[in-house]
Amino acid sequence: MLYQMDLVGVAPRVALGEFATHRVGQDLDGDLYVEPDMALLNGIVEGVAERQGDIDAMVSASLQGHALERLEMLLRAILRAGTYEILAHADVHPRIAINDYMNVAHGFFGGREPAMVNGVLDRIARNLRPEEMARGEGGRDPGDDGDG
């Protein structure tokens, strides 16, 4: 939906409505589109739209030699969504969000794009949530064996 919004300039509500009508529960080219967590999906799409200026500034600052506007639109959408989740979803460890968006990138790209997603989102997470990034997944310190 973020890709569609960027490509044709539709509003978040329009993109979400079209997705719900034409994708959810539909069989398209042999792929059955299962029903997503619509509250989460709505939150991400609307959140990215509302905070796009801030999100784009964070992504641009983390691209290291690449220009945001020159990235492929789908890659831009993935980076925006991942940045929003790191920014707005404190209940999810940033490493989990990074991994999720790397998996999304792997679903669409076969080159270096997933590595770029990893690097950019890692830099953003280290800036926004440094304490969590210093700890391992699940909030434990890397040297903590869990025995207290």
C-alpha positions in Angstrom: 0.0 0.0 0.0 2.9 2.4 0.7 4.2 1.6 -2.8 0.8 2.3 -4.3 0.6 5.6 -2.3 4.0 6.6 -3.6 3.4 5.5 -7.2 0.0 7.0 -7.8 -0.4 9.4 -4.9 -3.5 7.9 -3.3 -4.5 8.7 0.3 -3.9 6.0 3.0 -7.6 5.3 3.4 -8.0 4.7 -0.3 -5.0 2.3 -0.4 -6.3 0.5 2.6 -9.8 0.2 1.2 -8.6 -1.1 -2.1 -6.4 -3.6 -0.3 -9.3 -4.9 1.8 -11.6 -5.1 -1.2 -9.3 -6.5 -3.8 -6.6 -8.5 -1.9 -7.7 -9.9 1.4 -9.1 -13.4 1.0 -8.6 -13.3 -2.8 -6.8 -15.8 -4.9 -4.5 -13.8 -7.3 -2.3 -15.7 -9.7 -2.4 -18.8 -7.5 -1.6 -17.0 -4.3 -4.2 -16.8 -1.6 -4.1 -13.5 0.2 -4.8 -14.3 3.9 -6.3 -11.7 6.2 -3.7 -9.6 7.9 -3.9 -7.9 11.3 -5.8 -5.0 9.9 -5.3 -2.8 13.0 -1.5 -3.2 12.7 -1.6 -2.7 8.9 -3.8 0.4 9.3 -1.5 1.8 11.9 1.6 1.3 9.8 0.1 2.8 6.6 -1.4 5.8 8.4 1.6 6.3 10.7 4.0 6.4 7.8 1.7 8.8 6.0 1.4 11.1 9.0 5.1 11.1 9.9 6.6 10.7 6.4 8.7 13.9 6.6 10.4 12.7 9.8 10.7 9.1 8.6 12.2 10.2 5.2 14.7 12.4 7.1 15.8 9.5 9.3 16.1 7.1 6.3 18.0 9.7 4.3 20.5 10.3 7.1 21.1 6.6 7.3 21.5 5.8 3.6 25.2 6.6 3.5 25.8 7.8 -0.1 22.4 7.0 -1.6 19.6 9.5 -2.2 16.2 8.4 -0.9 14.4 9.8 -4.0 16.6 7.7 -6.3 15.8 4.4 -4.5 13.4 2.0 -6.2 9.9 2.8 -4.9 9.3 -0.6 -3.3 12.6 -0.4 -1.4 11.6 3.1 -0.2 8.3 1.7 1.0 10.0 -1.1 2.9 12.4 1.3 4.6 9.6 3.7 5.5 7.5 0.9 7.1 10.5 -0.5 9.0 11.5 2.9 10.3 8.0 3.6 11.4 7.8 0.3 13.3 11.1 1.0 15.1 10.0 4.5 15.9 6.4 3.8 17.0 6.3 0.2 18.3 8.3 0.1 21.5 6.7 -3.2 22.3 8.7 -4.9 19.5 12.5 -5.2 19.9 14.1 -3.3 17.0 16.1 -6.4 16.0 12.9 -8.3 15.4 11.5 -5.4 13.3 14.7 -5.3 11.3 14.6 -9.0 10.7 11.0 -8.8 9.6 11.7 -6.1 7.0 14.8 -7.9 5.8 12.5 -10.9 5.1 10.1 -8.6 3.2 13.0 -7.3 1.1 14.1 -10.9 0.4 10.6 -11.6 -0.9 11.0 -8.9 -3.6 14.7 -8.5 -4.2 17.5 -10.9 -5.0 20.4 -8.5 -4.9 21.9 -6.3 -2.2 18.7 -4.6 -1.2 18.0 -6.9 1.8 21.5 -6.0 3.1 20.7 -2.3 2.6 17.5 -2.7 4.5 19.4 -4.3 7.3 22.1 -1.6 7.4 19.7 1.3 7.2 17.2 0.0 9.8 20.1 -1.0 12.1 21.5 2.6 12.0 18.1 4.0 12.6 17.4 1.6 15.5 20.8 2.4 17.1 19.9 6.1 17.0 16.3 5.8 18.2 16.6 2.9 20.7 20.3 2.6 21.6 19.7 0.8 24.9 17.7 -2.0 23.3 20.2 -2.3 20.5 23.0 -2.7 23.0 21.1 -5.7 24.5 20.4 -8.9 22.7 17.0 -10.0 21.3 14.3 -10.2 23.9 15.9 -7.4 26.0 18.7 -9.5 27.7 22.2 -8.3 27.8 24.4 -10.3 25.4 26.5 -11.8 28.3 23.5 -12.7 30.5 22.9 -16.4 30.6 19.4 -16.0 32.0 20.2 -17.4 35.4 19.8 -14.1 37.2 
